[in-house]
């Protein structure tokens, strides 16, 4: 939860790619609007789609919500 709060302070939209899946969690690489990259680990249940290595997604953060959308 704290990481999501920290991300909210620095970016409102990020794109990401699933690098690896292990034990119900996905290691992801996130790219912020300013071009900085972040590595994080997200639970698979947070994604609104079935993810595999290479799945691309975006995270949109507002004061009211955090939305994860998978790209097709």
C-alpha positions as CSV (number, residue, x, y, z in Angstrom):
1,X,0.0,0.0,0.0
2,X,2.8,2.4,0.9
3,X,4.4,1.9,-2.6
4,X,1.1,2.9,-4.3
5,X,0.9,6.0,-2.2
6,X,4.5,6.9,-3.1
7,X,3.8,6.3,-6.8
8,X,0.7,8.6,-6.6
9,X,3.0,11.4,-5.4
10,X,5.2,11.1,-8.5
11,X,3.0,10.0,-11.4
12,X,-0.6,9.8,-12.5
13,X,-0.1,7.4,-15.3
14,X,2.4,4.6,-15.7
15,X,2.9,1.8,-18.2
16,X,4.2,-1.6,-17.3
17,X,5.3,-4.9,-18.5
18,X,5.2,-8.2,-16.6
19,X,8.8,-9.6,-16.4
20,X,8.3,-12.7,-14.4
21,X,5.6,-14.6,-12.5
22,X,6.4,-16.5,-9.4
23,X,4.2,-17.7,-6.5
24,X,1.1,-15.7,-7.3
25,X,3.0,-12.5,-7.8
26,X,4.3,-10.7,-10.9
27,X,7.6,-8.9,-11.1
28,X,6.9,-5.9,-13.2
29,X,8.8,-3.0,-14.7
30,X,6.9,0.3,-14.6
31,X,7.7,3.4,-16.6
32,X,6.5,6.7,-15.3
33,X,5.4,9.7,-17.4
34,X,8.7,11.3,-16.9
35,X,10.6,8.3,-18.2
36,X,11.9,6.9,-14.9
37,X,11.6,3.1,-14.5
38,X,10.6,1.3,-11.4
39,X,10.6,-2.4,-10.6
40,X,7.9,-3.7,-8.3
41,X,6.1,-6.9,-7.4
42,X,2.3,-7.0,-7.7
43,X,-0.1,-9.7,-6.7
44,X,-1.7,-11.5,-9.7
45,X,-5.2,-10.8,-8.2
46,X,-4.7,-7.1,-8.8
47,X,-4.8,-7.5,-12.6
48,X,-8.2,-7.5,-14.4
49,X,-6.8,-10.0,-16.9
50,X,-4.8,-13.2,-17.0
51,X,-1.2,-12.2,-17.2
52,X,1.8,-14.0,-18.6
53,X,5.4,-12.8,-19.0
54,X,5.4,-9.9,-21.5
55,X,1.8,-8.7,-20.7
56,X,1.7,-4.9,-21.0
57,X,-0.6,-2.8,-18.8
58,X,-1.1,0.7,-17.6
59,X,-1.8,2.1,-14.2
60,X,-3.8,5.3,-13.8
61,X,-3.8,6.9,-10.4
62,X,-6.2,9.6,-9.2
63,X,-7.0,10.9,-5.7
64,X,-10.0,8.6,-5.6
65,X,-8.8,5.4,-7.2
66,X,-6.1,3.3,-8.8
67,X,-7.0,1.6,-12.1
68,X,-5.0,-1.1,-13.8
69,X,-5.8,-1.8,-17.4
70,X,-4.3,-4.6,-19.5
71,X,-3.4,-3.9,-23.1
72,X,-4.6,-6.3,-25.8
